[in-house]
Amino acid sequence: MELVNTIKREQSAALYEEAKQYFPGGVHSPVRAFKSVSGPPLFIKEGNGCRIIDEDDNTYIDFCCSWGPLILGHNHPSVREAVIATIKKGTSFGTPNRLGNELGKLIVDNNRFIEKIRFVSSGTEAVMSAIRLARGVTGKSKVIKFEGCYHGHVDSLLVKAGSGLATFGVSTSAGIPESFAKETLVLPLNDPKALDECLQKYHKDIACIIIEPIPANNGLLLQHQSFLECLRLKCYKYGVLLIFDEVISGFRVGFEGAAGHYNIQPDIITYGKIIGGGMPVGAYAASAEIMSHVAPEGAVYQAGTLSANPVAMSAGYAALQELLQADFYKNLEEKTTKMVKALQSFCDNQLYPVQIRQIGSIFWIAFSKEDIRAADQIDGASMDYFKILHHELLQNGVYLGPSGYEVGFVSAAHTDRDLEEAVGKIKHALRVVFPSIV
Ligand SMILES: *Cc1c(COP(=O)(O)O)cnc(C)c1O
């Protein structure tokens, strides 16, 4: 099917051509290049509330929300004002600062699952540091990860399952030595048997298991509570640390993230995205005992020139304070549910092979009726549908992340009216995707 562009994209197209002369692939993060959808990537110049405006002056209702951080929507006044107030006093000192204390205290005092926290500058850095900490604490070196979970571009985690029975990983990127990939074992999600077999066999070498407790980087692969509980118990049994990578789920499904949602105590939690209110912040956190292994208190080295940068700290603080307001998460979930239900009943009535998976304010449009809980259940061919959907939505003023494997985020700035408008547009786009089904 040929996708006909009816909106103006000249400015974005020209900027993309220019960008390609200076940056590999014209971008600074691969999925931004629109490789799996049509047309040049949009260059966004402004965002307000739930809407973004591109360089050609097209406006879109945004469900990407900078890939998750903007749970309050774009340009939230209290975040903006906090950043401006802080920046007037300078941008960085490389010393301890009061704003870091304030954000740390706000997080730790309102989260039953952590006692101490270390700020870094990205989710990847948080994960990389958490893995090192787990290795330092246990004195063991191997890591278990799950197929379909993304943990940033950490060398040893850009790994997929090898062939045959051996579960040792094979790297998914050039530039990762085989010896690094071999330190990682890759298991399927939602499979307690595979987990048990692997732990029985290798537990003496395994430092930690890392999981996105709410896997949201390869579709939305919701896990059963029982699987996560099993994971917790097995880790205790075999002396393996459990890392919840909450870079997406942290502060998204509740202030205490997935740990709070499932009421499961991991050993280490990583944060990113929402924690910085739209500025580059990541963090890892754990019990005081585990965190005592981090330098300068302990022997696990980890440092950062711009860590706990005051401007970023004040943005995070302003944002997280909003999340602690009464009923914040309840309201966000309710309006997301309303939108998802409206879309699902439309798809069901039309007999479209579509389901919309949801948890809290995260949703994912899957072109399948299967109960998808593991990566291998996603049919790559179904992404052709997404490509049409994405294109059609851009023509009509709705922006989804440019890949069918990406989830959507609803922010507090999306009003019921905005969501009703989006539902109308998504219905229209689905009719284009499935023209022959009546
Ligand atoms: C986004 C993400 C990361 C990486 O964070 P960056 O800030 O992009 O480095 C790690 N883990 C999960 C679960 C993520 O969603």
The ligand as a MOL file (V3000), in Angstrom:
LIG
                    3D

  0  0  0     0  0            999 V3000
M  V30 BEGIN CTAB
M  V30 COUNTS 15 15 0 0 0
M  V30 BEGIN ATOM
M  V30 1 C 14.8430 4.0510 28.4520 0
M  V30 2 C 15.2850 2.8600 29.2220 0
M  V30 3 C 16.6230 2.6580 29.5940 0
M  V30 4 C 17.7250 3.5450 29.1050 0
M  V30 5 O 17.6010 4.8360 29.5770 0
M  V30 6 P 18.3760 6.0170 28.7950 0
M  V30 7 O 18.0930 7.2320 29.6330 0
M  V30 8 O 17.7990 6.0650 27.4290 0
M  V30 9 O 19.8120 5.6520 28.8030 0
M  V30 10 C 16.9220 1.5870 30.4110 0
M  V30 11 N 15.9680 0.7470 30.8450 0
M  V30 12 C 14.6800 0.9020 30.5040 0
M  V30 13 C 13.6570 -0.0340 31.0540 0
M  V30 14 C 14.2930 1.9480 29.6680 0
M  V30 15 O 13.0150 2.0720 29.3010 0
M  V30 END ATOM
M  V30 BEGIN BOND
M  V30 1 1 1 2
M  V30 2 1 2 3
M  V30 3 2 2 14
M  V30 4 1 3 4
M  V30 5 2 3 10
M  V30 6 1 4 5
M  V30 7 1 5 6
M  V30 8 2 6 7
M  V30 9 1 6 8
M  V30 10 1 6 9
M  V30 11 1 10 11
M  V30 12 2 11 12
M  V30 13 1 12 13
M  V30 14 1 12 14
M  V30 15 1 14 15
M  V30 END BOND
M  V30 END CTAB
M  END
